[in-house]
Structures are given as structure tokens and as C-alpha cells.
Amino acid sequence: MTSCPECENELSIELDEIDEGDVVTCDECGTEYEIVGVEPLELSRVDDATIVDEEELVSEEEEDD
């Protein structure tokens, strides 16, 4: 079982049900992590700037249509 790096709460991640790029959220502190590697399991914290950047990209793509 993997622990949240922020609060050390156990993260319920089913290794056979995840893929790289999936996002998991800690039930205790709400921190979001992107799965960057499956074997071995590697997590990368998703920060608010990344989320905003992705939303801006989608908006820009829609404007181009």
C-alpha cells in the first residue's frame, strides 16, 4: 500500500486498475497525484498551476475551431 507524501495517509490505489496519466486523490488531505509510473508506482503531485494550464489549453483549442 502506498502512503500520501503530504499526510502519510494510506492511498487506496489498485495497481491493476491504474494507468500512467491517471490522477488519484488522497481521501484525508485532498492532495491530487498523477500516476507517472506503474511499475514501480511513481506519483507526481498535481499543483493548481498545472490544472489551470490544461484548462487554458482546452479553451484555446476550442477558440481555434
Order of alpha helices (4+ residues) and beta strands (2+ residues): beta-beta-beta-beta-beta-alpha
